[in-house]
């Protein structure tokens, strides 16, 4: 069964609204959000971004693969097709049909290598979906 690819209008190479949003995020939570969104931005030349539902989203062209969002006590690093990603470190949370996220908290050590692999896998996954349906 072929799954439709979610598409967002308005994705650009660098969205000033995301930079403004990031500047509003203070302290450790803001630093965590900035760090991991930068990892998404560096996934490839075709990465585009936009604000969607109040948070920064990274896309391959117009197809989203990841996002960050800041809450009162944690940051979510989320994946639009997270349910399909390999997660041997068992970082992903959520029970939705498609989406999953990783919760990051200040002062709690993050398995940075595993999260980097998840972000790269999400980018590779959306690239394969876009290129090969």
Number of C-alpha atoms within 10 A of each C-alpha: 3 6 7 9 15 11 13 16 9 13 22 16 15 13 15 13 14 20 12 10 15 19 12 10 17 12 9 15 21 19 15 22 23 18 12 20 21 11 14 25 20 11 18 12 10 15 22 22 29 25 18 14 8 11 15 22 27 30 28 23 21 21 23 25 27 29 25 23 22 20 12 7 11 18 23 21 24 24 27 23 22 26 18 15 18 13 15 9 11 9 16 22 15 13 10 10 11 13 18 22 22 21 18 20 17 14 7 7 8 14 11 10 9 15 19 14 14 25 24 17 20 25 24 17 17 22 18 11 15 15 8 7 11
